[in-house]
Amino acid sequence: MTPLVRAKAGEAVAGYILGLLFDGTLRSGDRIDLDGIASTLGVSRVPVREGLMQLERDGLVSMPHYRGAFVAEFDAGTVREAFELYGMLSALTSSRAAASGDAGLRETLDKLIEALVDCGQVDEFERLAREFRKVVNLAAAGPHLRALLRTFSGLVPVAARFSIEDAMDDERAALCREHAALVGGDPEAAAAASLDHVLMTAENAVRALRRRGVFVAETPPPATGEADRLLGIVQATREGARP
């Protein structure tokens, strides 16, 4: 295999291992072959360890002292929990963005949603959807919140791609609902639309992974009223931040 030339080789290693998780090559409890990955990717053990540390922060890898690296529990609950946390942070930024009344933000979102409505290519749709979220986050999140959002750079975007591949029309409709609430200046509706979208993406990803045989055992669906409970946390957080 051609050696990696990316400056951030650790991120590339993390992406490679995520790929092994999402295609079922690696499963919960498996030992991760550091030397094998380094050889396959043409890198030293240093970026391999950096990539593993990123995944350890995501809760996907366990690295007991002097015992190597292992895949942590990876199931539908793992995916849902990551998306629930990301969804609450996204709902908070969306509510702030809607309340800001920023005309420049509305203009940018108008252009992005126009492009998304006409987009049928997975890669381009994914790029535009990420840009939509990035624009909202940059407009409304402070430095600490942005730092937290950046920690969701592994599992969440990889899993979200399954939803784009399998349910692009649902993803498009969800983004349109978010756009309408944001440009309409409705903080509560924007928070709800953002959270509903993220939770929907999680369920689409879980279904896709089940169809691919990565998640075999059935798990109970999310508890009724979970979205309302999470929105309550977001609302309390937003109100607590008011001067």
C-alpha positions as protocol buffer text, in pm:
chain_id: "A"
residue {
  index: 1
  type: MET
  ca { x: 0 y: 0 z: 0 }
}
residue {
  index: 2
  type: THR
  ca { x: 123 y: 354 z: -75 }
}
residue {
  index: 3
  type: PRO
  ca { x: 253 y: 516 z: 247 }
}
residue {
  index: 4
  type: LEU
  ca { x: 36 y: 790 z: 391 }
}
residue {
  index: 5
  type: VAL
  ca { x: 148 y: 1141 z: 306 }
}
residue {
  index: 6
  type: ARG
  ca { x: -108 y: 1334 z: 511 }
}
residue {
  index: 7
  type: ALA
  ca { x: 41 y: 1575 z: 762 }
}
residue {
  index: 8
  type: LYS
  ca { x: -189 y: 1449 z: 1033 }
}
residue {
  index: 9
  type: ALA
  ca { x: -108 y: 1081 z: 1002 }
}
residue {
  index: 10
  type: GLY
  ca { x: -264 y: 1008 z: 1340 }
}
residue {
  index: 11
  type: GLU
  ca { x: -603 y: 1120 z: 1210 }
}
residue {
  index: 12
  type: ALA
  ca { x: -557 y: 901 z: 904 }
}
residue {
  index: 13
  type: VAL
  ca { x: -479 y: 603 z: 1127 }
}
residue {
  index: 14
  type: ALA
  ca { x: -789 y: 673 z: 1336 }
}
residue {
  index: 15
  type: GLY
  ca { x: -995 y: 687 z: 1017 }
}
residue {
  index: 16
  type: TYR
  ca { x: -850 y: 356 z: 899 }
}
residue {
  index: 17
  type: ILE
  ca { x: -932 y: 183 z: 1229 }
}
residue {
  index: 18
  type: LEU
  ca { x: -1282 y: 331 z: 1222 }
}
residue {
  index: 19
  type: GLY
  ca { x: -1323 y: 176 z: 879 }
}
residue {
  index: 20
  type: LEU
  ca { x: -1230 y: -164 z: 1023 }
}
residue {
  index: 21
  type: LEU
  ca { x: -1490 y: -116 z: 1296 }
}
residue {
  index: 22
  type: PHE
  ca { x: -1762 y: -9 z: 1056 }
}
residue {
  index: 23
  type: ASP
  ca { x: -1706 y: -297 z: 815 }
}
residue {
  index: 24
  type: GLY
  ca { x: -1700 y: -557 z: 1093 }
}
residue {
  index: 25
  type: THR
  ca { x: -1331 y: -650 z: 1059 }
}
residue {
  index: 26
  type: LEU
  ca { x: -1273 y: -538 z: 1417 }
}
residue {
  index: 27
  type: ARG
  ca { x: -1528 y: -614 z: 1687 }
}
residue {
  index: 28
  type: SER
  ca { x: -1572 y: -552 z: 2059 }
}
residue {
  index: 29
  type: GLY
  ca { x: -1288 y: -705 z: 2259 }
}
residue {
  index: 30
  type: ASP
  ca { x: -1054 y: -761 z: 1963 }
}
residue {
  index: 31
  type: ARG
  ca { x: -687 y: -685 z: 2014 }
}
residue {
  index: 32
  type: ILE
  ca { x: -562 y: -419 z: 1771 }
}
residue {
  index: 33
  type: ASP
  ca { x: -240 y: -509 z: 1588 }
}
residue {
  index: 34
  type: LEU
  ca { x: -34 y: -190 z: 1608 }
}
residue {
  index: 35
  type: ASP
  ca { x: 255 y: -326 z: 1402 }
}
residue {
  index: 36
  type: GLY
  ca { x: 20 y: -464 z: 1140 }
}
residue {
  index: 37
  type: ILE
  ca { x: -156 y: -129 z: 1099 }
}
residue {
  index: 38
  type: ALA
  ca { x: 177 y: 56 z: 1082 }
}
residue {
  index: 39
  type: SER
  ca { x: 298 y: -181 z: 811 }
}
residue {
  index: 40
  type: THR
  ca { x: -26 y: -162 z: 613 }
}
residue {
  index: 41
  type: LEU
  ca { x: -34 y: 218 z: 617 }
}
residue {
  index: 42
  type: GLY
  ca { x: 340 y: 268 z: 579 }
}
residue {
  index: 43
  type: VAL
  ca { x: 383 y: 469 z: 900 }
}
residue {
  index: 44
  type: SER
  ca { x: 571 y: 430 z: 1227 }
}
residue {
  index: 45
  type: ARG
  ca { x: 409 y: 322 z: 1553 }
}
residue {
  index: 46
  type: VAL
  ca { x: 397 y: 687 z: 1668 }
}
residue {
  index: 47
  type: PRO
  ca { x: 102 y: 798 z: 1448 }
}
residue {
  index: 48
  type: VAL
  ca { x: -63 y: 462 z: 1515 }
}
residue {
  index: 49
  type: ARG
  ca { x: -58 y: 537 z: 1885 }
}
residue {
  index: 50
  type: GLU
  ca { x: -179 y: 892 z: 1819 }
}
residue {
  index: 51
  type: GLY
  ca { x: -472 y: 755 z: 1621 }
}
residue {
  index: 52
  type: LEU
  ca { x: -552 y: 506 z: 1897 }
}
residue {
  index: 53
  type: MET
  ca { x: -547 y: 785 z: 2155 }
}
residue {
  index: 54
  type: GLN
  ca { x: -805 y: 975 z: 1949 }
}
residue {
  index: 55
  type: LEU
  ca { x: -1027 y: 669 z: 1942 }
}
residue {
  index: 56
  type: GLU
  ca { x: -973 y: 613 z: 2314 }
}
residue {
  index: 57
  type: ARG
  ca { x: -1114 y: 963 z: 2373 }
}
residue {
  index: 58
  type: ASP
  ca { x: -1416 y: 854 z: 2166 }
}
residue {
  index: 59
  type: GLY
  ca { x: -1458 y: 553 z: 2396 }
}
residue {
  index: 60
  type: LEU
  ca { x: -1396 y: 314 z: 2107 }
}
residue {
  index: 61
  type: VAL
  ca { x: -1056 y: 183 z: 2214 }
}
residue {
  index: 62
  type: SER
  ca { x: -922 y: 65 z: 2548 }
}
residue {
  index: 63
  type: MET
  ca { x: -548 y: 76 z: 2618 }
}
residue {
  index: 64
  type: PRO
  ca { x: -468 y: -94 z: 2951 }
}
residue {
  index: 65
  type: HIS
  ca { x: -121 y: -6 z: 3078 }
}
residue {
  index: 66
  type: TYR
  ca { x: 141 y: -222 z: 2901 }
}
residue {
  index: 67
  type: ARG
  ca { x: -125 y: -456 z: 2763 }
}
residue {
  index: 68
  type: GLY
  ca { x: -173 y: -319 z: 2413 }
}
residue {
  index: 69
  type: ALA
  ca { x: -490 y: -181 z: 2257 }
}
residue {
  index: 70
  type: PHE
  ca { x: -833 y: -338 z: 2234 }
}
residue {
  index: 71
  type: VAL
  ca { x: -1167 y: -249 z: 2080 }
}
residue {
  index: 72
  type: ALA
  ca { x: -1402 y: -126 z: 2350 }
}
residue {
  index: 73
  type: GLU
  ca { x: -1773 y: -202 z: 2350 }
}
residue {
  index: 74
  type: PHE
  ca { x: -1906 y: -113 z: 2007 }
}
residue {
  index: 75
  type: ASP
  ca { x: -2275 y: -159 z: 1946 }
}
residue {
  index: 76
  type: ALA
  ca { x: -2592 y: 35 z: 1869 }
}
residue {
  index: 77
  type: GLY
  ca { x: -2583 y: 191 z: 2215 }
}
residue {
  index: 78
  type: THR
  ca { x: -2233 y: 323 z: 2149 }
}
residue {
  index: 79
  type: VAL
  ca { x: -2349 y: 497 z: 1832 }
}
residue {
  index: 80
  type: ARG
  ca { x: -2665 y: 636 z: 1991 }
}
residue {
  index: 81
  type: GLU
  ca { x: -2481 y: 777 z: 2291 }
}
residue {
  index: 82
  type: ALA
  ca { x: -2228 y: 959 z: 2072 }
}
residue {
  index: 83
  type: PHE
  ca { x: -2504 y: 1110 z: 1859 }
}
residue {
  index: 84
  type: GLU
  ca { x: -2712 y: 1209 z: 2162 }
}
residue {
  index: 85
  type: LEU
  ca { x: -2420 y: 1407 z: 2304 }
}
residue {
  index: 86
  type: TYR
  ca { x: -2339 y: 1561 z: 1968 }
}
residue {
  index: 87
  type: GLY
  ca { x: -2707 y: 1635 z: 1914 }
}
residue {
  index: 88
  type: MET
  ca { x: -2738 y: 1828 z: 2238 }
}
residue {
  index: 89
  type: LEU
  ca { x: -2435 y: 2043 z: 2155 }
}
residue {
  index: 90
  type: SER
  ca { x: -2565 y: 2102 z: 1802 }
}
residue {
  index: 91
  type: ALA
  ca { x: -2908 y: 2193 z: 1937 }
}
residue {
  index: 92
  type: LEU
  ca { x: -2748 y: 2449 z: 2166 }
}
residue {
  index: 93
  type: THR
  ca { x: -2555 y: 2616 z: 1884 }
}
residue {
  index: 94
  type: SER
  ca { x: -2860 y: 2608 z: 1657 }
}
residue {
  index: 95
  type: SER
  ca { x: -3078 y: 2778 z: 1916 }
}
residue {
  index: 96
  type: ARG
  ca { x: -2816 y: 3050 z: 1964 }
}
residue {
  index: 97
  type: ALA
  ca { x: -2774 y: 3095 z: 1589 }
}
residue {
  index: 98
  type: ALA
  ca { x: -3149 y: 3132 z: 1540 }
}
residue {
  index: 99
  type: ALA
  ca { x: -3167 y: 3392 z: 1815 }
}
residue {
  index: 100
  type: SER
  ca { x: -2875 y: 3593 z: 1677 }
}
residue {
  index: 101
  type: GLY
  ca { x: -3061 y: 3743 z: 1381 }
}
residue {
  index: 102
  type: ASP
  ca { x: -2736 y: 3741 z: 1181 }
}
residue {
  index: 103
  type: ALA
  ca { x: -2820 y: 3838 z: 823 }
}
residue {
  index: 104
  type: GLY
  ca { x: -2485 y: 3713 z: 695 }
}
residue {
  index: 105
  type: LEU
  ca { x: -2547 y: 3373 z: 850 }
}
residue {
  index: 106
  type: ARG
  ca { x: -2892 y: 3352 z: 690 }
}
residue {
  index: 107
  type: GLU
  ca { x: -2746 y: 3438 z: 349 }
}
residue {
  index: 108
  type: THR
  ca { x: -2479 y: 3170 z: 379 }
}
residue {
  index: 109
  type: LEU
  ca { x: -2729 y: 2907 z: 493 }
}
residue {
  index: 110
  type: ASP
  ca { x: -2963 y: 3001 z: 207 }
}
residue {
  index: 111
  type: LYS
  ca { x: -2687 y: 2929 z: -44 }
}
residue {
  index: 112
  type: LEU
  ca { x: -2595 y: 2599 z: 121 }
}
residue {
  index: 113
  type: ILE
  ca { x: -2952 y: 2472 z: 139 }
}
residue {
  index: 114
  type: GLU
  ca { x: -3006 y: 2567 z: -225 }
}
residue {
  index: 115
  type: ALA
  ca { x: -2706 y: 2356 z: -321 }
}
residue {
  index: 116
  type: LEU
  ca { x: -2820 y: 2068 z: -98 }
}
residue {
  index: 117
  type: VAL
  ca { x: -3167 y: 2061 z: -249 }
}
residue {
  index: 118
  type: ASP
  ca { x: -3021 y: 1995 z: -594 }
}
residue {
  index: 119
  type: CYS
  ca { x: -2740 y: 1763 z: -482 }
}
residue {
  index: 120
  type: GLY
  ca { x: -2757 y: 1391 z: -555 }
}
residue {
  index: 121
  type: GLN
  ca { x: -2393 y: 1287 z: -511 }
}
residue {
  index: 122
  type: VAL
  ca { x: -2302 y: 1133 z: -175 }
}
residue {
  index: 123
  type: ASP
  ca { x: -1958 y: 1295 z: -144 }
}
residue {
  index: 124
  type: GLU
  ca { x: -2082 y: 1641 z: -236 }
}
residue {
  index: 125
  type: PHE
  ca { x: -2390 y: 1609 z: -17 }
}
residue {
  index: 126
  type: GLU
  ca { x: -2171 y: 1507 z: 276 }
}
residue {
  index: 127
  type: ARG
  ca { x: -1940 y: 1803 z: 217 }
}
residue {
  index: 128
  type: LEU
  ca { x: -2230 y: 2049 z: 201 }
}
residue {
  index: 129
  type: ALA
  ca { x: -2400 y: 1901 z: 509 }
}
residue {
  index: 130
  type: ARG
  ca { x: -2078 y: 1930 z: 708 }
}
residue {
  index: 131
  type: GLU
  ca { x: -2034 y: 2287 z: 590 }
}
residue {
  index: 132
  type: PHE
  ca { x: -2391 y: 2369 z: 698 }
}
residue {
  index: 133
  type: ARG
  ca { x: -2317 y: 2241 z: 1049 }
}
residue {
  index: 134
  type: LYS
  ca { x: -1978 y: 2412 z: 1058 }
}
residue {
  index: 135
  type: VAL
  ca { x: -2125 y: 2750 z: 960 }
}
residue {
  index: 136
  type: VAL
  ca { x: -2385 y: 2729 z: 1239 }
}
residue {
  index: 137
  type: ASN
  ca { x: -2127 y: 2618 z: 1495 }
}
residue {
  index: 138
  type: LEU
  ca { x: -1878 y: 2890 z: 1406 }
}
residue {
  index: 139
  type: ALA
  ca { x: -2150 y: 3154 z: 1418 }
}
residue {
  index: 140
  type: ALA
  ca { x: -2291 y: 3058 z: 1756 }
}
residue {
  index: 141
  type: ALA
  ca { x: -2043 y: 2853 z: 1958 }
}
residue {
  index: 142
  type: GLY
  ca { x: -1779 y: 3002 z: 2183 }
}
residue {
  index: 143
  type: PRO
  ca { x: -1426 y: 2858 z: 2207 }
}
residue {
  index: 144
  type: HIS
  ca { x: -1509 y: 2596 z: 2470 }
}
residue {
  index: 145
  type: LEU
  ca { x: -1816 y: 2472 z: 2286 }
}
residue {
  index: 146
  type: ARG
  ca { x: -1623 y: 2460 z: 1959 }
}
residue {
  index: 147
  type: ALA
  ca { x: -1353 y: 2254 z: 2129 }
}
residue {
  index: 148
  type: LEU
  ca { x: -1615 y: 2008 z: 2252 }
}
residue {
  index: 149
  type: LEU
  ca { x: -1771 y: 1983 z: 1906 }
}
residue {
  index: 150
  type: ARG
  ca { x: -1430 y: 1909 z: 1754 }
}
residue {
  index: 151
  type: THR
  ca { x: -1401 y: 1597 z: 1970 }
}
residue {
  index: 152
  type: PHE
  ca { x: -1681 y: 1442 z: 1761 }
}
residue {
  index: 153
  type: SER
  ca { x: -1454 y: 1413 z: 1457 }
}
residue {
  index: 154
  type: GLY
  ca { x: -1437 y: 1034 z: 1450 }
}
residue {
  index: 155
  type: LEU
  ca { x: -1737 y: 810 z: 1506 }
}
residue {
  index: 156
  type: VAL
  ca { x: -2010 y: 1065 z: 1432 }
}
residue {
  index: 157
  type: PRO
  ca { x: -1909 y: 1172 z: 1078 }
}
residue {
  index: 158
  type: VAL
  ca { x: -1820 y: 815 z: 975 }
}
residue {
  index: 159
  type: ALA
  ca { x: -2155 y: 683 z: 1097 }
}
residue {
  index: 160
  type: ALA
  ca { x: -2340 y: 979 z: 947 }
}
residue {
  index: 161
  type: ARG
  ca { x: -2217 y: 885 z: 602 }
}
residue {
  index: 162
  type: PHE
  ca { x: -2423 y: 564 z: 620 }
}
residue {
  index: 163
  type: SER
  ca { x: -2733 y: 777 z: 666 }
}
residue {
  index: 164
  type: ILE
  ca { x: -2642 y: 994 z: 367 }
}
residue {
  index: 165
  type: GLU
  ca { x: -2579 y: 688 z: 152 }
}
residue {
  index: 166
  type: ASP
  ca { x: -2899 y: 509 z: 253 }
}
residue {
  index: 167
  type: ALA
  ca { x: -3141 y: 794 z: 327 }
}
residue {
  index: 168
  type: MET
  ca { x: -3028 y: 1104 z: 143 }
}
residue {
  index: 169
  type: ASP
  ca { x: -3383 y: 1232 z: 97 }
}
residue {
  index: 170
  type: ASP
  ca { x: -3447 y: 1206 z: 472 }
}
residue {
  index: 171
  type: GLU
  ca { x: -3121 y: 1389 z: 541 }
}
residue {
  index: 172
  type: ARG
  ca { x: -3215 y: 1660 z: 290 }
}
residue {
  index: 173
  type: ALA
  ca { x: -3558 y: 1707 z: 446 }
}
residue {
  index: 174
  type: ALA
  ca { x: -3407 y: 1729 z: 795 }
}
residue {
  index: 175
  type: LEU
  ca { x: -3159 y: 1994 z: 685 }
}
residue {
  index: 176
  type: CYS
  ca { x: -3440 y: 2191 z: 522 }
}
residue {
  index: 177
  type: ARG
  ca { x: -3633 y: 2187 z: 851 }
}
residue {
  index: 178
  type: GLU
  ca { x: -3327 y: 2312 z: 1033 }
}
residue {
  index: 179
  type: HIS
  ca { x: -3276 y: 2585 z: 775 }
}
residue {
  index: 180
  type: ALA
  ca { x: -3636 y: 2703 z: 804 }
}
residue {
  index: 181
  type: ALA
  ca { x: -3613 y: 2731 z: 1183 }
}
residue {
  index: 182
  type: LEU
  ca { x: -3274 y: 2904 z: 1171 }
}
residue {
  index: 183
  type: VAL
  ca { x: -3366 y: 3169 z: 914 }
}
residue {
  index: 184
  type: GLY
  ca { x: -3705 y: 3208 z: 1081 }
}
residue {
  index: 185
  type: GLY
  ca { x: -3531 y: 3315 z: 1401 }
}
residue {
  index: 186
  type: ASP
  ca { x: -3702 y: 3052 z: 1619 }
}
residue {
  index: 187
  type: PRO
  ca { x: -3453 y: 2923 z: 1880 }
}
residue {
  index: 188
  type: GLU
  ca { x: -3677 y: 2648 z: 2018 }
}
residue {
  index: 189
  type: ALA
  ca { x: -3769 y: 2516 z: 1673 }
}
residue {
  index: 190
  type: ALA
  ca { x: -3404 y: 2531 z: 1562 }
}
residue {
  index: 191
  type: ALA
  ca { x: -3290 y: 2333 z: 1865 }
}
residue {
  index: 192
  type: ALA
  ca { x: -3563 y: 2072 z: 1812 }
}
residue {
  index: 193
  type: ALA
  ca { x: -3495 y: 2040 z: 1439 }
}
residue {
  index: 194
  type: SER
  ca { x: -3122 y: 2002 z: 1496 }
}
residue {
  index: 195
  type: LEU
  ca { x: -3162 y: 1738 z: 1767 }
}
residue {
  index: 196
  type: ASP
  ca { x: -3428 y: 1546 z: 1572 }
}
residue {
  index: 197
  type: HIS
  ca { x: -3198 y: 1543 z: 1270 }
}
residue {
  index: 198
  type: VAL
  ca { x: -2899 y: 1410 z: 1464 }
}
residue {
  index: 199
  type: LEU
  ca { x: -3104 y: 1139 z: 1637 }
}
residue {
  index: 200
  type: MET
  ca { x: -3256 y: 1036 z: 1304 }
}
residue {
  index: 201
  type: THR
  ca { x: -2908 y: 1007 z: 1155 }
}
residue {
  index: 202
  type: ALA
  ca { x: -2805 y: 782 z: 1443 }
}
residue {
  index: 203
  type: GLU
  ca { x: -3098 y: 544 z: 1384 }
}
residue {
  index: 204
  type: ASN
  ca { x: -3027 y: 534 z: 1010 }
}
residue {
  index: 205
  type: ALA
  ca { x: -2664 y: 449 z: 1084 }
}
residue {
  index: 206
  type: VAL
  ca { x: -2762 y: 174 z: 1329 }
}
residue {
  index: 207
  type: ARG
  ca { x: -2997 y: 19 z: 1073 }
}
residue {
  index: 208
  type: ALA
  ca { x: -2726 y: 33 z: 807 }
}
residue {
  index: 209
  type: LEU
  ca { x: -2475 y: -138 z: 1036 }
}
residue {
  index: 210
  type: ARG
  ca { x: -2729 y: -408 z: 1118 }
}
residue {
  index: 211
  type: ARG
  ca { x: -2790 y: -474 z: 749 }
}
residue {
  index: 212
  type: ARG
  ca { x: -2415 y: -504 z: 697 }
}
residue {
  index: 213
  type: GLY
  ca { x: -2387 y: -757 z: 979 }
}
residue {
  index: 214
  type: VAL
  ca { x: -2173 y: -533 z: 1201 }
}
residue {
  index: 215
  type: PHE
  ca { x: -2441 y: -514 z: 1469 }
}
residue {
  index: 216
  type: VAL
  ca { x: -2601 y: -855 z: 1496 }
}
residue {
  index: 217
  type: ALA
  ca { x: -2799 y: -856 z: 1819 }
}
residue {
  index: 218
  type: GLU
  ca { x: -3119 y: -653 z: 1830 }
}
residue {
  index: 219
  type: THR
  ca { x: -3136 y: -378 z: 2090 }
}
residue {
  index: 220
  type: PRO
  ca { x: -3442 y: -201 z: 2231 }
}
residue {
  index: 221
  type: PRO
  ca { x: -3539 y: 125 z: 2056 }
}
residue {
  index: 222
  type: PRO
  ca { x: -3469 y: 454 z: 2233 }
}
residue {
  index: 223
  type: ALA
  ca { x: -3705 y: 531 z: 2519 }
}
residue {
  index: 224
  type: THR
  ca { x: -4015 y: 730 z: 2433 }
}
residue {
  index: 225
  type: GLY
  ca { x: -3968 y: 1094 z: 2515 }
}
residue {
  index: 226
  type: GLU
  ca { x: -3588 y: 1080 z: 2492 }
}
residue {
  index: 227
  type: ALA
  ca { x: -3572 y: 1373 z: 2249 }
}
residue {
  index: 228
  type: ASP
  ca { x: -3788 y: 1583 z: 2482 }
}
residue {
  index: 229
  type: ARG
  ca { x: -3562 y: 1499 z: 2775 }
}
residue {
  index: 230
  type: LEU
  ca { x: -3251 y: 1598 z: 2582 }
}
residue {
  index: 231
  type: LEU
  ca { x: -3415 y: 1919 z: 2462 }
}
residue {
  index: 232
  type: GLY
  ca { x: -3496 y: 2000 z: 2822 }
}
residue {
  index: 233
  type: ILE
  ca { x: -3126 y: 1976 z: 2907 }
}
residue {
  index: 234
  type: VAL
  ca { x: -3041 y: 2201 z: 2612 }
}
residue {
  index: 235
  type: GLN
  ca { x: -3301 y: 2458 z: 2717 }
}
residue {
  index: 236
  type: ALA
  ca { x: -3176 y: 2459 z: 3075 }
}
residue {
  index: 237
  type: THR
  ca { x: -2819 y: 2504 z: 2954 }
}
residue {
  index: 238
  type: ARG
  ca { x: -2916 y: 2791 z: 2724 }
}
residue {
  index: 239
  type: GLU
  ca { x: -3113 y: 2969 z: 2992 }
}
residue {
  index: 240
  type: GLY
  ca { x: -2831 y: 2919 z: 3242 }
}
residue {
  index: 241
  type: ALA
  ca { x: -2592 y: 3093 z: 3003 }
}
residue {
  index: 242
  type: ARG
  ca { x: -2806 y: 3407 z: 2981 }
}
residue {
  index: 243
  type: PRO
  ca { x: -2674 y: 3710 z: 3168 }
}
